[in-house]
Amino acid sequence: MNLVLLERFGAIIGGIVVGFVAFYALYKDWKTPGVENQVFKVMLLLLGVGAVVALLAGLGILGSFGKAA
């Protein structure tokens, strides 16, 4: 198993776990009022989006660009 494949597996597994936890916490915290909680919701959303980006990069959908001209 080479290093690139190991890195992709880590990105896929990490993206799934972190994304699930972030979006579940956002779902549970959705109805809480207060400015501090609004900031927390934005942080959870950004964490979830980053996990989706890591998942897509691990699957090879995102970040597979051709050689520069």
VEXKE-826971 format. One record per residue (C-alpha): y, x, z; residue in one letter. Coordinates in steps of 0.2 Angstrom, whole numbers, plus 2048, in hexadecimal, padded with zeros to 3 digits. Each point is the difference from the previous one (the first is absolute). Layout:
BEGIN
{py = Y, px = X, pz = Z, rest = a}
...
//
This chain:
BEGIN
{py = 800, px = 800, pz = 800, rest = m}
{py = 810, px = 808, pz = 7FB, rest = n}
{py = 811, px = 7FF, pz = 808, rest = l}
{py = 808, px = 7F4, pz = 7F4, rest = v}
{py = 7F2, px = 7F3, pz = 802, rest = l}
{py = 801, px = 802, pz = 813, rest = l}
{py = 813, px = 7FD, pz = 800, rest = e}
{py = 7FE, px = 7F1, pz = 7F5, rest = r}
{py = 7F3, px = 7F8, pz = 80C, rest = f}
{py = 80C, px = 804, pz = 80E, rest = g}
{py = 80E, px = 7F7, pz = 7F7, rest = a}
{py = 7F6, px = 7F1, pz = 7FC, rest = i}
{py = 7F8, px = 7FE, pz = 812, rest = i}
{py = 811, px = 803, pz = 808, rest = g}
{py = 809, px = 7F5, pz = 7F4, rest = g}
{py = 7F4, px = 7F1, pz = 804, rest = i}
{py = 800, px = 803, pz = 813, rest = v}
{py = 813, px = 803, pz = 802, rest = v}
{py = 805, px = 7F2, pz = 7F4, rest = g}
{py = 7F4, px = 7F4, pz = 809, rest = f}
{py = 807, px = 804, pz = 811, rest = v}
{py = 812, px = 800, pz = 7FA, rest = a}
{py = 7FF, px = 7EF, pz = 7F7, rest = f}
{py = 7F6, px = 7F8, pz = 80E, rest = y}
{py = 80D, px = 806, pz = 80D, rest = a}
{py = 80E, px = 7F9, pz = 7F5, rest = l}
{py = 7F7, px = 7F0, pz = 7FF, rest = y}
{py = 7FE, px = 7FE, pz = 813, rest = k}
{py = 812, px = 806, pz = 803, rest = d}
{py = 808, px = 7F5, pz = 7F3, rest = w}
{py = 807, px = 7F2, pz = 80B, rest = k}
{py = 808, px = 80B, pz = 80D, rest = t}
{py = 813, px = 7FF, pz = 801, rest = p}
{py = 80C, px = 80E, pz = 804, rest = g}
{py = 809, px = 80E, pz = 7F6, rest = v}
{py = 7F4, px = 80D, pz = 807, rest = e}
{py = 7F1, px = 7F6, pz = 7FA, rest = n}
{py = 808, px = 7FF, pz = 7EE, rest = q}
{py = 801, px = 813, pz = 7FF, rest = v}
{py = 7EE, px = 801, pz = 806, rest = f}
{py = 7FB, px = 7F4, pz = 7F2, rest = k}
{py = 809, px = 80A, pz = 7F3, rest = v}
{py = 7F7, px = 810, pz = 807, rest = m}
{py = 7EF, px = 7F7, pz = 7FF, rest = l}
{py = 804, px = 7FA, pz = 7EE, rest = l}
{py = 804, px = 812, pz = 7FA, rest = l}
{py = 7F0, px = 806, pz = 809, rest = l}
{py = 7F6, px = 7F4, pz = 7F7, rest = g}
{py = 808, px = 803, pz = 7EF, rest = v}
{py = 7FD, px = 813, pz = 803, rest = g}
{py = 7EE, px = 7FC, pz = 803, rest = a}
{py = 7FE, px = 7F7, pz = 7F0, rest = v}
{py = 808, px = 80E, pz = 7F6, rest = v}
{py = 7F4, px = 80C, pz = 809, rest = a}
{py = 7F2, px = 7F5, pz = 7FB, rest = l}
{py = 805, px = 7FF, pz = 7EE, rest = l}
{py = 803, px = 812, pz = 7FF, rest = a}
{py = 7EE, px = 803, pz = 807, rest = g}
{py = 7F9, px = 7F4, pz = 7F3, rest = l}
{py = 809, px = 80A, pz = 7F2, rest = g}
{py = 80A, px = 7F1, pz = 7FB, rest = i}
{py = 811, px = 808, pz = 806, rest = l}
{py = 805, px = 812, pz = 7FD, rest = g}
{py = 7F5, px = 804, pz = 7F2, rest = s}
{py = 80D, px = 807, pz = 7F3, rest = f}
{py = 7FC, px = 80A, pz = 7F1, rest = g}
{py = 806, px = 812, pz = 7FD, rest = k}
{py = 812, px = 803, pz = 7FE, rest = a}
{py = 806, px = 804, pz = 7EE, rest = a}
//
